[in-house]
Structure formats: structure tokens, C-alpha cells
Amino acid sequence: MPAAKSSASKNTGRTKQGSVAKSSSGKSKASTRGITKGSIRRIARRGGCRRLAATVYKEATTILTSFVENVMADTAALLEMTGRKTVRPADILFSLKKQGRTLYAVA
């Protein structure tokens, strides 16, 4: 009678083909994709713009990236104070309120 396989042997870091799986580089997938030209166009359309100059995209990417970094830094500080690891929608709302950008439409 063959011995039963233990669950510990499954987690050896090997793929189904037998090669060793690569470890992640440390960056999340969202940070490597960045803010795309299409996403900037969608935001501009929502704001009422019909056409955008080619020079707008780099500047908009810089501004949006710094805005998100500031909100996430405030959110991370809030999570450290409360001792939690999970970000809740209320945490983001509180961070936006702290920066003077109160958002009312979220339940």
C-alpha cells in the first residue's frame, strides 16, 4: 500500500511542470502598471475636456501619483495608530477629510 502524500510536500515552490517558481520582485502589480494614458483621458472626459495636449499626460501622472501616495501615507499612519492591518473604506474617507477633501457620497 503506497504511503499517503503529506500536504507539506505540495508547498515546495515547484510549478506543475517541475521547475522552481520565481519569487516576486517586491513591487505590486498595480505600481508597475502605473497611471495609463487611457485612465487620464477618462478622468479628463469626466471633468468635461474633449481634447488633451500631449504634454498633459506626464504632468497628470505625476500629480495623481503624488495624490495617491499622500492619501495612502495618511491611511497607513491611521492603521498604525489603530493597530489594524486591513484598510477599510472609512479609513480612506478619514484620510481624505484630513487633507481637506471631504467625500460625502459614500455610504
C-alpha contacts under 8 A as a table, 3 or more apart, distances in Angstrom:
res1	aa1	res2	aa2	distance
5	K	9	S	7.25
6	S	9	S	5.80
6	S	10	K	7.57
7	S	10	K	5.46
7	S	11	N	7.40
8	A	11	N	5.75
8	A	12	T	7.58
9	S	12	T	5.96
11	N	14	R	7.58
13	G	20	V	5.82
13	G	21	A	5.53
14	R	17	Q	7.81
14	R	18	G	5.61
14	R	19	S	5.54
14	R	20	V	4.43
14	R	21	A	5.43
15	T	18	G	5.29
15	T	19	S	5.68
15	T	20	V	6.24
15	T	21	A	5.94
16	K	19	S	7.65
24	S	27	K	7.55
27	K	31	S	6.63
27	K	32	T	6.93
28	S	31	S	5.50
28	S	32	T	6.69
29	K	32	T	5.35
29	K	33	R	6.48
30	A	33	R	5.40
30	A	34	G	6.49
31	S	34	G	5.35
33	R	36	T	7.50
35	I	39	S	6.49
35	I	40	I	7.26
35	I	61	T	6.03
35	I	64	L	7.97
35	I	65	T	7.70
36	T	39	S	5.24
36	T	40	I	6.49
36	T	61	T	7.97
37	K	40	I	5.22
37	K	41	R	6.24
37	K	57	Y	6.45
38	G	41	R	4.99
38	G	42	R	6.22
39	S	42	R	5.08
39	S	43	I	6.33
40	I	43	I	5.18
40	I	44	A	6.20
40	I	57	Y	6.93
40	I	60	A	7.13
40	I	61	T	7.70
41	R	44	A	5.06
41	R	45	R	6.06
41	R	52	L	7.70
42	R	45	R	5.08
42	R	46	R	6.23
43	I	46	R	5.17
43	I	47	G	6.36
44	A	47	G	4.94
44	A	48	G	6.34
44	A	49	C	5.33
44	A	50	R	7.77
45	R	48	G	5.04
45	R	49	C	5.06
45	R	50	R	6.34
46	R	49	C	7.50
49	C	52	L	7.28
52	L	56	V	6.62
53	A	56	V	5.60
53	A	57	Y	7.98
54	A	57	Y	6.34
55	T	58	K	6.42
55	T	59	E	7.20
56	V	59	E	5.48
56	V	60	A	5.99
57	Y	60	A	5.14
57	Y	61	T	6.05
58	K	61	T	5.14
58	K	62	T	6.31
59	E	62	T	5.17
59	E	63	I	6.26
60	A	63	I	5.13
60	A	64	L	5.99
61	T	64	L	5.28
61	T	65	T	5.95
62	T	65	T	5.28
62	T	66	S	6.24
63	I	66	S	5.30
63	I	67	F	6.18
64	L	67	F	5.03
64	L	68	V	6.21
65	T	68	V	5.28
65	T	69	E	6.14
66	S	69	E	5.01
66	S	70	N	6.13
67	F	70	N	5.22
67	F	71	V	6.32
68	V	71	V	5.16
68	V	72	M	6.08
69	E	72	M	5.14
69	E	73	A	6.00
70	N	73	A	5.09
70	N	74	D	6.32
71	V	74	D	5.28
71	V	75	T	6.17
71	V	92	I	7.25
71	V	95	S	5.93
71	V	96	L	6.58
72	M	75	T	4.83
72	M	76	A	5.96
72	M	92	I	7.87
72	M	95	S	7.95
73	A	76	A	5.08
73	A	77	A	6.25
74	D	77	A	5.13
74	D	78	L	6.26
74	D	95	S	5.59
75	T	78	L	5.03
75	T	79	L	6.24
75	T	87	V	7.70
75	T	91	D	6.07
75	T	92	I	6.21
75	T	94	F	8.00
75	T	95	S	5.75
76	A	79	L	5.05
76	A	80	E	6.22
77	A	80	E	5.13
77	A	81	M	6.33
78	L	81	M	5.17
78	L	82	T	6.28
78	L	91	D	7.29
79	L	82	T	5.12
79	L	83	G	5.79
79	L	84	R	5.28
79	L	85	K	6.48
79	L	86	T	7.75
79	L	87	V	7.33
79	L	91	D	7.99
80	E	83	G	5.05
80	E	84	R	6.67
84	R	87	V	7.86
87	V	91	D	6.37
87	V	92	I	7.74
88	R	91	D	5.31
88	R	92	I	6.98
89	P	92	I	5.30
89	P	93	L	6.35
90	A	93	L	4.96
90	A	94	F	6.05
91	D	94	F	5.08
91	D	95	S	6.21
92	I	95	S	5.05
92	I	96	L	6.19
93	L	96	L	5.13
93	L	97	K	6.10
93	L	102	T	7.11
93	L	103	L	6.51
94	F	97	K	4.97
94	F	98	K	6.15
95	S	98	K	5.05
95	S	99	Q	6.48
96	L	99	Q	5.14
96	L	100	G	6.41
96	L	101	R	5.09
96	L	102	T	5.78
96	L	103	L	7.23
97	K	100	G	5.03
97	K	101	R	5.23
97	K	102	T	4.42
97	K	103	L	7.24
98	K	101	R	7.42
98	K	102	T	7.98
103	L	106	V	6.93
104	Y	107	A	7.95
